Amino acid sequence: MFDMKYFSKQLRVKRAERGWSQDDLAKESGVSRNAIFRYESGLNEPMFTSVCALADAFGCPIGDFVSPESAA
């Protein structure tokens, strides 16, 4: 099961670590700023393609967005 709360937190943390705004991340990933806002707020669950695009923008594996408990 996908842990949206964990994903939202990881997305905010990774963005903050780089000093990126939501607009910056949108430009880097190709995911809309509105979608990023909704993911960070926990309002929408992302499609797999969006998770892949975000991971590519951060240069990290998609597993960084998956809670260790949900991967077990």
Secondary structure, DSSP 8 states (H G I E B T S, - for coil): ---HHHHHHHHHHHHHHHT--HHHHHHHHS--HHHHHHHHTTSS---HHHHHHHHHHHT--GGGGS-HHHH-
